[in-house]
């Protein structure tokens, strides 16, 4: 039964919707945590340490954090795989170009695929920069996330990569939230306007919230 559901387009869209909601919930929590940087190094570093001790003593050090990471990896892989397979299925179903040259979909809809690729590449860069420190500039300091964030956004390319990715994220959420609601049966003629408004507001808040961090460093409000 699971294989039959996965092989169907509806099943793949459902997987995309559920995995997208999981990632969206994480993004909301992650953005709120990021904004703690405005309260100073002590507050931000304490928050980062707390993430590693959540659930103690029942959970061992970093176990909860690793559990969250595993869930996110599964969600990202499932989301990307379903999106890729649906895209290939759509291309095979319409091998010829559309008769109408004028685009009839929103900018966010037309850029969902490229936005997903940009976000996928950004996730890899973000982990190598602020989690492992592999590509970090200024000397990565284990246990000092505040200084590591300031180092990253003190470089022009760190700001460009992050801001471009967050703009792509906003467009992705704007379309994805409404699309997920339709897939899961929450949409209707009466609720469509509310859902679209919620998608726009959520995308705007998340984009602004994430971009506020590099802006804070660039303007030296965070230093």
Buried (B, 14 or more C-beta within 10 A) or exposed (E): EEEEEBEEEEBBBBBBBBBBBBBBEBBBEBBEBBBBBEEEBEEBBEBBEEEBBBEEEEBEEBBBBEEBEEBBEEBBEBBBBBBEBBEEEEEEEEEEEEEEEEEEEEEBBBBBEEBBEBBEEBBEBBBEBBEEBEBBBEEBEEEBBBBBBBBBBBEEEBBEBBBEBBBBBBBBBBBBBBBBBBBEEEBEEEEEEEBBEBBBEBBEBBBEBBBBBBBBBBEEEBE
